[in-house]
Amino acid sequence: MTNNGVRKRRNGGLASPNRVAGKNHSSTVLLKTVRNVAIVGTVGLFFVVISLSYNNTLPWRMSHATNVLDRLAVRLGLQEQVYAVVIDAGSTGTRVLAFAFHHSLLDGSLKLDAELFKEVKPGLSSYAKEPEASATSLRELLSAALQFVPAEAVSRTPLVLRATAGLRLLPDHRADALLETARAEAERSGFLTRPDAVRIMSGTDEGLFSWFTVNFLLDRLGGEPGRSVAVFDLGGGSTQVTFAPTEAATMHAAPPGSIVEVSAMKAQAGVYSQSRRSNDRVVYARSYLGIGLMAARHTILTAGLDGQNSSVISECVNPVVTTKWSYGGKTYNISGVSTSKNYKFIKGKGGLIDKTEPIVDFVKCYGLAERFLSGRLHAPDELRSREVYAISYYFDRATEAGLVDPFDGGAVTVEQLMRAARQACETPNVEQPLACLDLTYIAALLHAGLQLPGEHLLRLHKKIDEHETSWALGAAFHTLTNHA
């Protein structure tokens, strides 16, 4: 037998082990290569999707609060959290909002993680004649902030106090005394306070920061201006209307000083520029001092009243209601007009007797609000086609009227607010004695002042994604990004 024949029988007619091993090795290498390419491709796609969604270039957007990569990095201790504390010294109350952020691994922008909200009443302006007394409420708020911010981060956490319309309306010497008291408390707190930490904020800033906050929480800052929403903020002393215009006519007709440029494309608010940059957003921001809800109340109620007189009889108050109300350090005794015209005759049905009910003449009350607003507001035509979020007293009064859920908020039309105002005027309510006036004023502000049609929808929310719809968030971003 030949050697070849022996070799064939020993191998059973199969290929040699070396050849088999070579094939197996090649297959293994190929499988590993395919697997590695798949893994790299999947990871790459994951990063591309997140990156694109951050820049709002995909048809969907990943929420600021649900980014998996950033959240995981924070939990693993790969990213340091930063904090900011903002005190909102409003006309009717003082609030502290403290925020925890981290810088995104992808684009370096600030991402919001958590916040603290605490409020005390009355507002700082109520202490105009005794500014030192305001220190107690400020200490209470600062104490809450110190519990929110870790002790090791306090000295590097910026603290700002911004006073709004309540102090804007005070004489300079009274406002300055309140600010000095607040500045001393801020400096004693241990937080980082810069020279401009405590001051009165302009109405324009207030509007811009509110606009930024709402659009940031909705993930609407990126992309075309039309993606963003208009924001109406009704405070006690002033009101703001802010939106990113999409029509050239809006820009041309805007009153002087109403158009500003804001760098907000990567969650950086309040950076104003005279020279246009590629990521600047043009924003219409209009603030109206003196036509906030409480200021309007005061003017409408006391129109024609002797400055020394504290007894008010108003066409906007039910004739069977009497109440006390304080404003600007003075307390008023308020009652309604009681004439035959302020009672509605109701014919008894089904065996019930006829009766009369006390009411407010809604048309008269609306007329008072309309006259107060006449000529005071600029109403851009574009607003009638824009999505609107209305915050602060818009939300509060709609909630009290049962129009929206107090926790989830909701949407109402201008006409629904008008009907709610009429209903409040025809219903005696000792628990909300000024509800008729407040709702009527809000309806007039939207319809007669801003000229929104009855069918225009407004979205009313106190919170979005569990975060307050307060200008304070925008102010916190501004503070952190401009002093980094």
Contacts in CASP RR format, 6 or more apart in sequence:
PFRMAT RR
TARGET T0000
AUTHOR 0000-0000-0000
METHOD contacts of the structure
MODEL  1
MTNNGVRKRRNGGLASPNRVAGKNHSSTVLLKTVRNVAIVGTVGLFFVVI
SLSYNNTLPWRMSHATNVLDRLAVRLGLQEQVYAVVIDAGSTGTRVLAFA
FHHSLLDGSLKLDAELFKEVKPGLSSYAKEPEASATSLRELLSAALQFVP
AEAVSRTPLVLRATAGLRLLPDHRADALLETARAEAERSGFLTRPDAVRI
MSGTDEGLFSWFTVNFLLDRLGGEPGRSVAVFDLGGGSTQVTFAPTEAAT
MHAAPPGSIVEVSAMKAQAGVYSQSRRSNDRVVYARSYLGIGLMAARHTI
LTAGLDGQNSSVISECVNPVVTTKWSYGGKTYNISGVSTSKNYKFIKGKG
GLIDKTEPIVDFVKCYGLAERFLSGRLHAPDELRSREVYAISYYFDRATE
AGLVDPFDGGAVTVEQLMRAARQACETPNVEQPLACLDLTYIAALLHAGL
QLPGEHLLRLHKKIDEHETSWALGAAFHTLTNHA
47 106 0 8 1.000
49 58 0 8 1.000
50 62 0 8 1.000
50 67 0 8 1.000
50 69 0 8 1.000
50 106 0 8 1.000
51 106 0 8 1.000
51 107 0 8 1.000
52 58 0 8 1.000
53 60 0 8 1.000
53 61 0 8 1.000
53 62 0 8 1.000
54 62 0 8 1.000
54 67 0 8 1.000
54 104 0 8 1.000
54 106 0 8 1.000
54 107 0 8 1.000
54 109 0 8 1.000
55 107 0 8 1.000
55 222 0 8 1.000
56 219 0 8 1.000
56 221 0 8 1.000
56 222 0 8 1.000
56 223 0 8 1.000
56 227 0 8 1.000
57 223 0 8 1.000
61 219 0 8 1.000
62 219 0 8 1.000
63 219 0 8 1.000
63 465 0 8 1.000
64 111 0 8 1.000
64 112 0 8 1.000
64 216 0 8 1.000
64 217 0 8 1.000
64 219 0 8 1.000
64 267 0 8 1.000
64 465 0 8 1.000
65 112 0 8 1.000
65 465 0 8 1.000
67 104 0 8 1.000
67 111 0 8 1.000
69 105 0 8 1.000
69 106 0 8 1.000
70 79 0 8 1.000
70 102 0 8 1.000
70 104 0 8 1.000
70 105 0 8 1.000
70 106 0 8 1.000
70 111 0 8 1.000
73 79 0 8 1.000
73 102 0 8 1.000
73 105 0 8 1.000
74 81 0 8 1.000
74 102 0 8 1.000
74 113 0 8 1.000
78 105 0 8 1.000
79 102 0 8 1.000
79 103 0 8 1.000
79 105 0 8 1.000
80 102 0 8 1.000
81 100 0 8 1.000
81 101 0 8 1.000
81 102 0 8 1.000
81 113 0 8 1.000
81 153 0 8 1.000
82 100 0 8 1.000
82 101 0 8 1.000
82 102 0 8 1.000
82 103 0 8 1.000
82 110 0 8 1.000
82 153 0 8 1.000
82 157 0 8 1.000
82 480 0 8 1.000
83 98 0 8 1.000
83 99 0 8 1.000
83 100 0 8 1.000
83 101 0 8 1.000
83 148 0 8 1.000
83 149 0 8 1.000
83 150 0 8 1.000
83 153 0 8 1.000
83 157 0 8 1.000
84 98 0 8 1.000
84 99 0 8 1.000
84 101 0 8 1.000
84 157 0 8 1.000
84 158 0 8 1.000
84 159 0 8 1.000
84 160 0 8 1.000
84 476 0 8 1.000
84 479 0 8 1.000
84 480 0 8 1.000
85 96 0 8 1.000
85 97 0 8 1.000
85 98 0 8 1.000
85 99 0 8 1.000
85 145 0 8 1.000
85 149 0 8 1.000
85 157 0 8 1.000
85 158 0 8 1.000
85 159 0 8 1.000
85 160 0 8 1.000
85 191 0 8 1.000
85 476 0 8 1.000
86 96 0 8 1.000
86 97 0 8 1.000
86 98 0 8 1.000
86 99 0 8 1.000
86 159 0 8 1.000
86 160 0 8 1.000
86 161 0 8 1.000
86 162 0 8 1.000
86 472 0 8 1.000
86 473 0 8 1.000
86 475 0 8 1.000
86 476 0 8 1.000
86 479 0 8 1.000
87 94 0 8 1.000
87 95 0 8 1.000
87 96 0 8 1.000
87 97 0 8 1.000
87 138 0 8 1.000
87 141 0 8 1.000
87 159 0 8 1.000
87 160 0 8 1.000
87 161 0 8 1.000
87 162 0 8 1.000
87 182 0 8 1.000
87 186 0 8 1.000
88 94 0 8 1.000
88 95 0 8 1.000
88 96 0 8 1.000
88 97 0 8 1.000
88 162 0 8 1.000
88 164 0 8 1.000
88 470 0 8 1.000
88 471 0 8 1.000
88 472 0 8 1.000
89 123 0 8 1.000
89 124 0 8 1.000
89 161 0 8 1.000
89 162 0 8 1.000
89 163 0 8 1.000
89 164 0 8 1.000
89 166 0 8 1.000
89 167 0 8 1.000
89 182 0 8 1.000
90 123 0 8 1.000
90 124 0 8 1.000
90 125 0 8 1.000
90 163 0 8 1.000
90 164 0 8 1.000
90 165 0 8 1.000
90 166 0 8 1.000
90 167 0 8 1.000
90 235 0 8 1.000
90 236 0 8 1.000
91 123 0 8 1.000
91 125 0 8 1.000
91 164 0 8 1.000
91 165 0 8 1.000
91 166 0 8 1.000
91 169 0 8 1.000
91 235 0 8 1.000
91 236 0 8 1.000
91 237 0 8 1.000
91 294 0 8 1.000
91 295 0 8 1.000
92 121 0 8 1.000
92 122 0 8 1.000
92 123 0 8 1.000
92 235 0 8 1.000
92 236 0 8 1.000
92 294 0 8 1.000
93 119 0 8 1.000
93 120 0 8 1.000
93 121 0 8 1.000
93 122 0 8 1.000
93 123 0 8 1.000
93 124 0 8 1.000
94 119 0 8 1.000
94 120 0 8 1.000
94 121 0 8 1.000
94 123 0 8 1.000
94 124 0 8 1.000
94 137 0 8 1.000
94 138 0 8 1.000
94 141 0 8 1.000
95 117 0 8 1.000
95 118 0 8 1.000
95 119 0 8 1.000
95 120 0 8 1.000
95 141 0 8 1.000
95 470 0 8 1.000
95 472 0 8 1.000
96 116 0 8 1.000
96 117 0 8 1.000
96 118 0 8 1.000
96 119 0 8 1.000
96 141 0 8 1.000
96 142 0 8 1.000
96 144 0 8 1.000
96 145 0 8 1.000
97 115 0 8 1.000
97 116 0 8 1.000
97 117 0 8 1.000
97 468 0 8 1.000
97 470 0 8 1.000
97 472 0 8 1.000
97 473 0 8 1.000
97 476 0 8 1.000
98 115 0 8 1.000
98 116 0 8 1.000
98 144 0 8 1.000
98 145 0 8 1.000
98 148 0 8 1.000
98 149 0 8 1.000
99 112 0 8 1.000
99 114 0 8 1.000
99 115 0 8 1.000
99 116 0 8 1.000
99 473 0 8 1.000
99 476 0 8 1.000
100 112 0 8 1.000
100 113 0 8 1.000
100 114 0 8 1.000
100 115 0 8 1.000
100 148 0 8 1.000
101 110 0 8 1.000
101 111 0 8 1.000
101 112 0 8 1.000
101 113 0 8 1.000
101 476 0 8 1.000
101 480 0 8 1.000
102 110 0 8 1.000
102 111 0 8 1.000
102 113 0 8 1.000
103 109 0 8 1.000
103 110 0 8 1.000
103 111 0 8 1.000
104 110 0 8 1.000
104 111 0 8 1.000
107 266 0 8 1.000
108 266 0 8 1.000
109 266 0 8 1.000
109 267 0 8 1.000
109 268 0 8 1.000
110 267 0 8 1.000
110 268 0 8 1.000
110 477 0 8 1.000
110 480 0 8 1.000
110 481 0 8 1.000
111 267 0 8 1.000
112 216 0 8 1.000
112 467 0 8 1.000
112 473 0 8 1.000
115 467 0 8 1.000
115 468 0 8 1.000
115 473 0 8 1.000
116 144 0 8 1.000
116 145 0 8 1.000
116 148 0 8 1.000
117 468 0 8 1.000
117 470 0 8 1.000
118 140 0 8 1.000
118 141 0 8 1.000
118 144 0 8 1.000
120 137 0 8 1.000
120 140 0 8 1.000
120 141 0 8 1.000
123 137 0 8 1.000
123 166 0 8 1.000
124 134 0 8 1.000
124 163 0 8 1.000
124 166 0 8 1.000
124 167 0 8 1.000
124 178 0 8 1.000
124 182 0 8 1.000
125 166 0 8 1.000
125 167 0 8 1.000
125 169 0 8 1.000
125 170 0 8 1.000
125 178 0 8 1.000
125 328 0 8 1.000
126 328 0 8 1.000
126 329 0 8 1.000
127 133 0 8 1.000
127 134 0 8 1.000
127 178 0 8 1.000
128 170 0 8 1.000
128 174 0 8 1.000
128 175 0 8 1.000
128 177 0 8 1.000
128 178 0 8 1.000
128 328 0 8 1.000
128 329 0 8 1.000
129 174 0 8 1.000
129 329 0 8 1.000
131 174 0 8 1.000
131 177 0 8 1.000
131 178 0 8 1.000
131 180 0 8 1.000
131 181 0 8 1.000
132 181 0 8 1.000
134 178 0 8 1.000
134 181 0 8 1.000
134 182 0 8 1.000
135 181 0 8 1.000
135 184 0 8 1.000
135 185 0 8 1.000
138 181 0 8 1.000
138 182 0 8 1.000
138 185 0 8 1.000
138 186 0 8 1.000
139 185 0 8 1.000
142 185 0 8 1.000
142 186 0 8 1.000
142 189 0 8 1.000
142 191 0 8 1.000
145 159 0 8 1.000
145 189 0 8 1.000
145 191 0 8 1.000
146 154 0 8 1.000
146 189 0 8 1.000
149 157 0 8 1.000
149 191 0 8 1.000
154 190 0 8 1.000
154 191 0 8 1.000
155 190 0 8 1.000
155 191 0 8 1.000
155 192 0 8 1.000
156 192 0 8 1.000
157 191 0 8 1.000
157 192 0 8 1.000
158 191 0 8 1.000
158 192 0 8 1.000
158 193 0 8 1.000
158 194 0 8 1.000
158 197 0 8 1.000
158 479 0 8 1.000
158 480 0 8 1.000
158 483 0 8 1.000
159 186 0 8 1.000
159 189 0 8 1.000
159 191 0 8 1.000
159 192 0 8 1.000
159 193 0 8 1.000
159 197 0 8 1.000
160 196 0 8 1.000
160 197 0 8 1.000
160 198 0 8 1.000
160 475 0 8 1.000
160 479 0 8 1.000
161 182 0 8 1.000
161 183 0 8 1.000
161 186 0 8 1.000
161 197 0 8 1.000
161 198 0 8 1.000
161 199 0 8 1.000
162 199 0 8 1.000
162 200 0 8 1.000
162 201 0 8 1.000
162 205 0 8 1.000
162 206 0 8 1.000
162 475 0 8 1.000
163 175 0 8 1.000
163 178 0 8 1.000
163 179 0 8 1.000
163 182 0 8 1.000
163 199 0 8 1.000
163 200 0 8 1.000
163 201 0 8 1.000
164 200 0 8 1.000
164 201 0 8 1.000
164 203 0 8 1.000
164 206 0 8 1.000
164 235 0 8 1.000
164 237 0 8 1.000
164 238 0 8 1.000
165 203 0 8 1.000
165 235 0 8 1.000
165 236 0 8 1.000
165 237 0 8 1.000
165 238 0 8 1.000
165 289 0 8 1.000
165 290 0 8 1.000
165 292 0 8 1.000
165 295 0 8 1.000
166 236 0 8 1.000
166 237 0 8 1.000
167 175 0 8 1.000
167 178 0 8 1.000
167 179 0 8 1.000
167 200 0 8 1.000
168 175 0 8 1.000
168 200 0 8 1.000
168 203 0 8 1.000
168 237 0 8 1.000
168 238 0 8 1.000
168 289 0 8 1.000
169 237 0 8 1.000
169 289 0 8 1.000
169 290 0 8 1.000
169 295 0 8 1.000
170 178 0 8 1.000
175 200 0 8 1.000
179 198 0 8 1.000
179 199 0 8 1.000
179 200 0 8 1.000
182 198 0 8 1.000
183 193 0 8 1.000
183 197 0 8 1.000
183 198 0 8 1.000
186 193 0 8 1.000
186 197 0 8 1.000
186 198 0 8 1.000
187 193 0 8 1.000
194 483 0 8 1.000
201 475 0 8 1.000
202 287 0 8 1.000
203 238 0 8 1.000
203 240 0 8 1.000
203 287 0 8 1.000
203 289 0 8 1.000
204 257 0 8 1.000
204 260 0 8 1.000
204 285 0 8 1.000
204 287 0 8 1.000
205 270 0 8 1.000
205 471 0 8 1.000
205 475 0 8 1.000
206 233 0 8 1.000
206 238 0 8 1.000
206 240 0 8 1.000
206 287 0 8 1.000
206 471 0 8 1.000
207 231 0 8 1.000
207 233 0 8 1.000
207 240 0 8 1.000
207 242 0 8 1.000
207 285 0 8 1.000
207 287 0 8 1.000
207 471 0 8 1.000
208 242 0 8 1.000
208 260 0 8 1.000
208 262 0 8 1.000
208 269 0 8 1.000
208 270 0 8 1.000
208 283 0 8 1.000
208 285 0 8 1.000
209 269 0 8 1.000
209 270 0 8 1.000
209 471 0 8 1.000
209 472 0 8 1.000
209 473 0 8 1.000
209 474 0 8 1.000
209 475 0 8 1.000
209 478 0 8 1.000
210 231 0 8 1.000
210 233 0 8 1.000
210 240 0 8 1.000
210 242 0 8 1.000
210 391 0 8 1.000
210 469 0 8 1.000
210 470 0 8 1.000
210 471 0 8 1.000
211 228 0 8 1.000
211 230 0 8 1.000
211 231 0 8 1.000
211 242 0 8 1.000
211 243 0 8 1.000
211 244 0 8 1.000
211 283 0 8 1.000
211 285 0 8 1.000
212 221 0 8 1.000
212 262 0 8 1.000
212 264 0 8 1.000
212 269 0 8 1.000
212 270 0 8 1.000
212 473 0 8 1.000
212 474 0 8 1.000
212 477 0 8 1.000
213 469 0 8 1.000
213 470 0 8 1.000
213 471 0 8 1.000
213 472 0 8 1.000
213 473 0 8 1.000
213 474 0 8 1.000
214 229 0 8 1.000
214 231 0 8 1.000
214 389 0 8 1.000
214 391 0 8 1.000
214 464 0 8 1.000
214 469 0 8 1.000
215 221 0 8 1.000
215 228 0 8 1.000
215 229 0 8 1.000
215 231 0 8 1.000
215 264 0 8 1.000
216 267 0 8 1.000
216 269 0 8 1.000
216 473 0 8 1.000
216 474 0 8 1.000
216 477 0 8 1.000
217 464 0 8 1.000
217 465 0 8 1.000
217 467 0 8 1.000
217 469 0 8 1.000
217 473 0 8 1.000
218 229 0 8 1.000
218 389 0 8 1.000
218 464 0 8 1.000
220 227 0 8 1.000
220 228 0 8 1.000
220 229 0 8 1.000
221 228 0 8 1.000
221 264 0 8 1.000
221 265 0 8 1.000
221 267 0 8 1.000
221 281 0 8 1.000
222 228 0 8 1.000
222 265 0 8 1.000
224 246 0 8 1.000
225 244 0 8 1.000
225 245 0 8 1.000
225 246 0 8 1.000
225 281 0 8 1.000
225 282 0 8 1.000
226 244 0 8 1.000
226 246 0 8 1.000
226 386 0 8 1.000
228 243 0 8 1.000
228 244 0 8 1.000
228 281 0 8 1.000
229 243 0 8 1.000
229 386 0 8 1.000
229 387 0 8 1.000
229 388 0 8 1.000
229 389 0 8 1.000
229 459 0 8 1.000
230 241 0 8 1.000
230 242 0 8 1.000
230 243 0 8 1.000
230 383 0 8 1.000
230 386 0 8 1.000
230 387 0 8 1.000
230 388 0 8 1.000
230 389 0 8 1.000
231 240 0 8 1.000
231 241 0 8 1.000
231 242 0 8 1.000
231 243 0 8 1.000
231 388 0 8 1.000
231 389 0 8 1.000
231 390 0 8 1.000
231 391 0 8 1.000
232 239 0 8 1.000
232 240 0 8 1.000
232 241 0 8 1.000
232 388 0 8 1.000
232 389 0 8 1.000
232 390 0 8 1.000
232 391 0 8 1.000
232 394 0 8 1.000
232 450 0 8 1.000
232 458 0 8 1.000
233 239 0 8 1.000
233 240 0 8 1.000
233 242 0 8 1.000
233 390 0 8 1.000
233 391 0 8 1.000
233 392 0 8 1.000
233 471 0 8 1.000
234 292 0 8 1.000
234 293 0 8 1.000
234 390 0 8 1.000
234 391 0 8 1.000
234 392 0 8 1.000
234 393 0 8 1.000
234 394 0 8 1.000
234 442 0 8 1.000
234 445 0 8 1.000
235 292 0 8 1.000
235 293 0 8 1.000
235 294 0 8 1.000
235 392 0 8 1.000
235 393 0 8 1.000
236 292 0 8 1.000
236 293 0 8 1.000
236 294 0 8 1.000
236 295 0 8 1.000
236 393 0 8 1.000
237 289 0 8 1.000
237 290 0 8 1.000
237 291 0 8 1.000
237 292 0 8 1.000
237 293 0 8 1.000
237 294 0 8 1.000
237 295 0 8 1.000
238 287 0 8 1.000
238 288 0 8 1.000
238 289 0 8 1.000
238 290 0 8 1.000
238 291 0 8 1.000
238 292 0 8 1.000
238 295 0 8 1.000
239 287 0 8 1.000
239 288 0 8 1.000
239 291 0 8 1.000
239 292 0 8 1.000
239 445 0 8 1.000
240 285 0 8 1.000
240 286 0 8 1.000
240 287 0 8 1.000
240 288 0 8 1.000
241 284 0 8 1.000
241 285 0 8 1.000
241 286 0 8 1.000
241 288 0 8 1.000
241 377 0 8 1.000
241 383 0 8 1.000
241 450 0 8 1.000
242 283 0 8 1.000
242 284 0 8 1.000
242 285 0 8 1.000
242 286 0 8 1.000
243 283 0 8 1.000
243 284 0 8 1.000
243 382 0 8 1.000
243 383 0 8 1.000
243 386 0 8 1.000
244 281 0 8 1.000
244 282 0 8 1.000
244 283 0 8 1.000
244 284 0 8 1.000
245 251 0 8 1.000
245 254 0 8 1.000
245 259 0 8 1.000
245 282 0 8 1.000
245 283 0 8 1.000
245 284 0 8 1.000
245 380 0 8 1.000
245 382 0 8 1.000
246 382 0 8 1.000
247 381 0 8 1.000
247 382 0 8 1.000
249 381 0 8 1.000
249 382 0 8 1.000
250 284 0 8 1.000
250 380 0 8 1.000
250 381 0 8 1.000
250 382 0 8 1.000
251 259 0 8 1.000
251 282 0 8 1.000
253 380 0 8 1.000
253 381 0 8 1.000
254 284 0 8 1.000
254 378 0 8 1.000
254 380 0 8 1.000
255 286 0 8 1.000
255 378 0 8 1.000
258 284 0 8 1.000
258 285 0 8 1.000
258 286 0 8 1.000
258 378 0 8 1.000
259 282 0 8 1.000
259 283 0 8 1.000
259 284 0 8 1.000
259 285 0 8 1.000
260 272 0 8 1.000
260 282 0 8 1.000
260 283 0 8 1.000
260 285 0 8 1.000
261 272 0 8 1.000
261 273 0 8 1.000
261 276 0 8 1.000
261 280 0 8 1.000
261 281 0 8 1.000
261 282 0 8 1.000
261 283 0 8 1.000
262 269 0 8 1.000
262 270 0 8 1.000
262 271 0 8 1.000
262 272 0 8 1.000
262 280 0 8 1.000
262 281 0 8 1.000
262 283 0 8 1.000
263 269 0 8 1.000
263 270 0 8 1.000
263 271 0 8 1.000
263 273 0 8 1.000
263 277 0 8 1.000
263 279 0 8 1.000
263 280 0 8 1.000
263 281 0 8 1.000
264 270 0 8 1.000
264 281 0 8 1.000
265 279 0 8 1.000
265 281 0 8 1.000
266 279 0 8 1.000
267 477 0 8 1.000
268 477 0 8 1.000
268 478 0 8 1.000
268 481 0 8 1.000
269 474 0 8 1.000
269 475 0 8 1.000
269 477 0 8 1.000
269 478 0 8 1.000
269 481 0 8 1.000
270 474 0 8 1.000
270 477 0 8 1.000
270 478 0 8 1.000
270 482 0 8 1.000
271 478 0 8 1.000
271 481 0 8 1.000
271 482 0 8 1.000
273 280 0 8 1.000
284 380 0 8 1.000
286 377 0 8 1.000
286 378 0 8 1.000
288 376 0 8 1.000
288 377 0 8 1.000
290 296 0 8 1.000
290 299 0 8 1.000
291 372 0 8 1.000
291 373 0 8 1.000
291 376 0 8 1.000
291 377 0 8 1.000
291 445 0 8 1.000
292 393 0 8 1.000
293 393 0 8 1.000
293 397 0 8 1.000
293 438 0 8 1.000
293 441 0 8 1.000
293 442 0 8 1.000
294 327 0 8 1.000
296 369 0 8 1.000
296 372 0 8 1.000
296 441 0 8 1.000
296 445 0 8 1.000
297 325 0 8 1.000
297 327 0 8 1.000
297 434 0 8 1.000
297 437 0 8 1.000
297 438 0 8 1.000
297 441 0 8 1.000
298 327 0 8 1.000
298 328 0 8 1.000
299 372 0 8 1.000
300 314 0 8 1.000
300 316 0 8 1.000
300 368 0 8 1.000
300 369 0 8 1.000
300 372 0 8 1.000
300 437 0 8 1.000
300 441 0 8 1.000
301 312 0 8 1.000
301 314 0 8 1.000
301 316 0 8 1.000
301 325 0 8 1.000
301 332 0 8 1.000
301 334 0 8 1.000
301 437 0 8 1.000
302 312 0 8 1.000
302 332 0 8 1.000
303 368 0 8 1.000
303 372 0 8 1.000
305 312 0 8 1.000
310 330 0 8 1.000
310 331 0 8 1.000
310 332 0 8 1.000
310 333 0 8 1.000
311 332 0 8 1.000
311 333 0 8 1.000
311 335 0 8 1.000
312 332 0 8 1.000
312 333 0 8 1.000
312 334 0 8 1.000
312 335 0 8 1.000
313 334 0 8 1.000
313 335 0 8 1.000
313 336 0 8 1.000
313 337 0 8 1.000
314 334 0 8 1.000
314 335 0 8 1.000
314 336 0 8 1.000
314 337 0 8 1.000
314 437 0 8 1.000
315 336 0 8 1.000
315 337 0 8 1.000
315 360 0 8 1.000
315 361 0 8 1.000
315 364 0 8 1.000
315 365 0 8 1.000
315 368 0 8 1.000
316 360 0 8 1.000
316 365 0 8 1.000
316 368 0 8 1.000
316 369 0 8 1.000
316 425 0 8 1.000
316 434 0 8 1.000
316 436 0 8 1.000
316 437 0 8 1.000
316 440 0 8 1.000
317 323 0 8 1.000
317 334 0 8 1.000
317 335 0 8 1.000
317 336 0 8 1.000
317 337 0 8 1.000
317 360 0 8 1.000
317 433 0 8 1.000
317 434 0 8 1.000
317 436 0 8 1.000
317 437 0 8 1.000
318 336 0 8 1.000
318 342 0 8 1.000
318 358 0 8 1.000
318 359 0 8 1.000
318 360 0 8 1.000
318 425 0 8 1.000
318 427 0 8 1.000
318 428 0 8 1.000
318 429 0 8 1.000
318 433 0 8 1.000
318 436 0 8 1.000
319 335 0 8 1.000
319 336 0 8 1.000
319 337 0 8 1.000
319 338 0 8 1.000
319 339 0 8 1.000
319 342 0 8 1.000
319 343 0 8 1.000
319 358 0 8 1.000
319 360 0 8 1.000
320 338 0 8 1.000
320 358 0 8 1.000
320 428 0 8 1.000
321 335 0 8 1.000
321 336 0 8 1.000
321 428 0 8 1.000
321 429 0 8 1.000
321 430 0 8 1.000
321 433 0 8 1.000
322 333 0 8 1.000
322 334 0 8 1.000
322 335 0 8 1.000
322 336 0 8 1.000
322 433 0 8 1.000
323 334 0 8 1.000
323 335 0 8 1.000
323 430 0 8 1.000
323 433 0 8 1.000
323 434 0 8 1.000
324 331 0 8 1.000
324 332 0 8 1.000
324 333 0 8 1.000
324 334 0 8 1.000
325 331 0 8 1.000
325 332 0 8 1.000
325 334 0 8 1.000
325 434 0 8 1.000
326 332 0 8 1.000
334 433 0 8 1.000
334 434 0 8 1.000
336 342 0 8 1.000
336 360 0 8 1.000
338 358 0 8 1.000
341 361 0 8 1.000
342 358 0 8 1.000
342 359 0 8 1.000
342 360 0 8 1.000
342 361 0 8 1.000
343 356 0 8 1.000
343 357 0 8 1.000
343 358 0 8 1.000
343 359 0 8 1.000
344 356 0 8 1.000
344 357 0 8 1.000
344 358 0 8 1.000
344 359 0 8 1.000
344 426 0 8 1.000
345 354 0 8 1.000
345 355 0 8 1.000
345 356 0 8 1.000
346 354 0 8 1.000
346 355 0 8 1.000
346 356 0 8 1.000
346 357 0 8 1.000
347 354 0 8 1.000
348 354 0 8 1.000
348 355 0 8 1.000
357 426 0 8 1.000
357 428 0 8 1.000
358 428 0 8 1.000
359 425 0 8 1.000
359 426 0 8 1.000
360 425 0 8 1.000
360 426 0 8 1.000
360 436 0 8 1.000
361 425 0 8 1.000
362 421 0 8 1.000
362 422 0 8 1.000
362 425 0 8 1.000
362 426 0 8 1.000
362 436 0 8 1.000
362 440 0 8 1.000
365 425 0 8 1.000
365 436 0 8 1.000
365 437 0 8 1.000
365 440 0 8 1.000
366 421 0 8 1.000
366 440 0 8 1.000
366 443 0 8 1.000
366 444 0 8 1.000
367 444 0 8 1.000
369 437 0 8 1.000
369 440 0 8 1.000
369 441 0 8 1.000
369 443 0 8 1.000
369 444 0 8 1.000
369 445 0 8 1.000
369 448 0 8 1.000
370 444 0 8 1.000
370 448 0 8 1.000
372 441 0 8 1.000
373 444 0 8 1.000
373 445 0 8 1.000
373 448 0 8 1.000
373 449 0 8 1.000
376 449 0 8 1.000
377 445 0 8 1.000
377 449 0 8 1.000
377 450 0 8 1.000
379 449 0 8 1.000
379 450 0 8 1.000
379 451 0 8 1.000
383 450 0 8 1.000
383 451 0 8 1.000
383 452 0 8 1.000
384 451 0 8 1.000
384 452 0 8 1.000
384 453 0 8 1.000
384 456 0 8 1.000
387 457 0 8 1.000
387 459 0 8 1.000
388 452 0 8 1.000
388 456 0 8 1.000
388 457 0 8 1.000
388 458 0 8 1.000
388 459 0 8 1.000
389 458 0 8 1.000
389 459 0 8 1.000
389 460 0 8 1.000
389 461 0 8 1.000
389 469 0 8 1.000
390 458 0 8 1.000
390 459 0 8 1.000
390 460 0 8 1.000
391 460 0 8 1.000
391 461 0 8 1.000
391 462 0 8 1.000
391 469 0 8 1.000
393 438 0 8 1.000
393 442 0 8 1.000
394 442 0 8 1.000
394 458 0 8 1.000
394 460 0 8 1.000
395 404 0 8 1.000
395 409 0 8 1.000
395 460 0 8 1.000
395 461 0 8 1.000
395 462 0 8 1.000
397 435 0 8 1.000
397 438 0 8 1.000
397 439 0 8 1.000
397 442 0 8 1.000
398 404 0 8 1.000
398 412 0 8 1.000
398 417 0 8 1.000
398 420 0 8 1.000
398 460 0 8 1.000
399 405 0 8 1.000
399 406 0 8 1.000
399 409 0 8 1.000
399 460 0 8 1.000
400 432 0 8 1.000
400 435 0 8 1.000
401 420 0 8 1.000
401 423 0 8 1.000
401 424 0 8 1.000
401 435 0 8 1.000
401 439 0 8 1.000
402 420 0 8 1.000
403 412 0 8 1.000
403 416 0 8 1.000
403 417 0 8 1.000
403 420 0 8 1.000
403 460 0 8 1.000
404 410 0 8 1.000
404 411 0 8 1.000
404 412 0 8 1.000
404 460 0 8 1.000
406 462 0 8 1.000
409 460 0 8 1.000
409 461 0 8 1.000
409 462 0 8 1.000
410 459 0 8 1.000
410 460 0 8 1.000
410 461 0 8 1.000
411 457 0 8 1.000
411 458 0 8 1.000
411 459 0 8 1.000
411 460 0 8 1.000
412 457 0 8 1.000
412 458 0 8 1.000
412 460 0 8 1.000
413 454 0 8 1.000
413 455 0 8 1.000
413 456 0 8 1.000
413 457 0 8 1.000
413 458 0 8 1.000
414 443 0 8 1.000
414 446 0 8 1.000
414 447 0 8 1.000
414 452 0 8 1.000
414 453 0 8 1.000
414 454 0 8 1.000
414 455 0 8 1.000
414 456 0 8 1.000
414 458 0 8 1.000
415 454 0 8 1.000
415 455 0 8 1.000
417 439 0 8 1.000
417 442 0 8 1.000
417 443 0 8 1.000
417 446 0 8 1.000
417 458 0 8 1.000
418 443 0 8 1.000
418 447 0 8 1.000
418 454 0 8 1.000
420 439 0 8 1.000
420 443 0 8 1.000
421 436 0 8 1.000
421 439 0 8 1.000
421 440 0 8 1.000
421 442 0 8 1.000
421 443 0 8 1.000
424 432 0 8 1.000
424 435 0 8 1.000
424 436 0 8 1.000
424 439 0 8 1.000
424 440 0 8 1.000
425 436 0 8 1.000
425 440 0 8 1.000
429 435 0 8 1.000
446 452 0 8 1.000
446 456 0 8 1.000
446 458 0 8 1.000
447 453 0 8 1.000
447 454 0 8 1.000
461 469 0 8 1.000
462 468 0 8 1.000
462 469 0 8 1.000
463 469 0 8 1.000
467 473 0 8 1.000
END
